[in-house]
Amino acid sequence: MNMRPSHTAVVERNQLWEGDFATEPSEAGWSHEAIFFVQILRAEKIPIVNARVQISPDGIHWCDEGSSLNFVVQQHTLDKPSFVRVSHYGGWLRLAGTVKDGRGWALVHLALKA
């Protein structure tokens, strides 16, 4: 049995999310499945995070894939990862969304597997 190739990348590290945001795009065309892990490391007020998975053929023009990640950041949820899985996405992936009622500093990992 062969081990399937995989790669995990840190997409955002201690990145301020306030209002509208988008992560750095990741080229993922070689993989068959992806999981975004999102942690809010620190927050001001009680932010509400609404993030959407976006796909792109070229890493420039984006459309919503349909998967989303929505959560309210509270003291007991700080530094605990949330995740969203996606497959059948073409060449490029990113998260885009909005933070309401506060702001937070995000850590985002993207785990890809062939």
C-alpha positions as CSV (number, residue, x, y, z in Angstrom):
1,M,0.0,0.0,0.0
2,N,1.4,3.4,-1.0
3,M,1.1,6.4,1.2
4,R,-0.8,9.3,-0.5
5,P,1.2,12.5,-0.9
6,S,0.1,15.2,1.5
7,H,1.1,18.8,2.4
8,T,0.1,21.1,5.2
9,A,0.7,24.9,4.8
10,V,0.4,27.8,7.2
11,V,-1.8,30.1,5.1
12,E,-2.1,32.9,7.7
13,R,-0.1,33.4,10.9
14,N,-1.3,35.8,13.6
15,Q,-3.1,37.7,10.8
16,L,-5.6,40.4,11.9
17,W,-9.1,39.7,10.7
18,E,-11.4,42.7,10.9
19,G,-14.2,43.5,8.5
20,D,-13.7,41.8,5.2
21,F,-10.7,39.4,4.7
22,A,-9.3,36.9,2.3
23,T,-6.4,34.5,3.0
24,E,-3.4,34.1,0.7
25,P,-4.3,31.8,-2.2
26,S,-2.9,28.3,-2.3
27,E,-2.3,26.2,-5.5
28,A,-3.9,22.9,-4.8
29,G,-4.6,21.4,-8.2
30,W,-2.5,18.3,-7.5
31,S,-4.6,17.3,-4.5
32,H,-8.0,15.6,-4.2
33,E,-9.1,16.8,-0.8
34,A,-8.4,19.8,1.5
35,I,-9.2,20.8,5.0
36,F,-8.9,24.4,6.2
37,F,-8.2,24.7,10.0
38,V,-8.9,28.1,11.5
39,Q,-7.9,29.2,15.0
40,I,-8.5,32.6,16.5
41,L,-5.5,33.2,18.8
42,R,-6.6,36.4,20.3
43,A,-9.7,38.5,20.0
44,E,-11.2,41.9,21.0
45,K,-14.9,42.0,21.9
46,I,-16.8,38.9,20.8
47,P,-16.2,38.6,17.0
48,I,-18.5,36.6,14.7
49,V,-16.5,35.0,11.9
50,N,-18.2,34.1,8.6
51,A,-15.7,32.4,6.2
52,R,-16.4,31.0,2.8
53,V,-14.2,28.6,0.8
54,Q,-13.4,30.1,-2.6
55,I,-12.0,28.4,-5.7
56,S,-10.2,29.9,-8.7
57,P,-8.9,28.6,-12.1
58,D,-5.9,31.1,-12.0
59,G,-5.5,32.4,-8.4
60,I,-6.8,35.8,-9.5
61,H,-10.5,35.5,-10.2
62,W,-12.5,33.9,-7.4
63,C,-16.0,32.3,-6.8
64,D,-17.6,30.8,-3.7
65,E,-17.3,27.0,-3.7
66,G,-20.3,26.6,-1.3
67,S,-18.6,25.4,1.9
68,S,-18.5,27.8,4.8
69,L,-17.3,28.1,8.4
70,N,-19.2,30.3,10.8
71,F,-18.5,30.7,14.5
72,V,-18.6,33.2,17.4
73,V,-15.3,33.6,19.2
74,Q,-15.6,33.5,22.9
75,Q,-13.0,33.1,25.7
76,H,-13.4,29.4,25.9
77,T,-13.1,28.9,22.1
78,L,-9.9,30.9,21.7
79,D,-7.0,28.8,20.2
80,K,-9.3,25.9,19.5
81,P,-9.4,25.0,15.8
82,S,-12.5,24.9,13.6
83,F,-12.4,23.3,10.2
84,V,-14.1,23.0,6.8
85,R,-13.5,20.2,4.3
86,V,-13.6,20.6,0.6
87,S,-13.1,18.5,-2.6
88,H,-13.6,18.9,-6.3
89,Y,-12.1,22.4,-6.4
90,G,-9.8,22.8,-9.4
91,G,-6.6,24.7,-9.1
92,W,-6.6,27.3,-6.3
93,L,-8.2,27.6,-2.9
94,R,-8.6,30.4,-0.3
95,L,-10.9,31.5,2.5
96,A,-12.7,34.8,2.3
97,G,-15.2,36.3,4.7
98,T,-16.3,38.9,7.2
99,V,-15.7,39.5,10.9
100,K,-18.4,41.4,12.7
101,D,-18.7,42.8,16.2
102,G,-15.0,42.7,16.9
103,R,-11.7,41.5,15.5
104,G,-9.4,38.6,15.9
105,W,-5.9,37.3,15.1
106,A,-6.1,34.2,13.0
107,L,-3.9,31.2,12.4
108,V,-5.0,29.2,9.3
109,H,-3.6,25.9,8.1
110,L,-4.5,24.2,4.8
111,A,-4.0,20.4,4.7
112,L,-4.0,18.9,1.2
113,K,-3.9,15.2,0.3
114,A,-3.7,13.6,-3.1
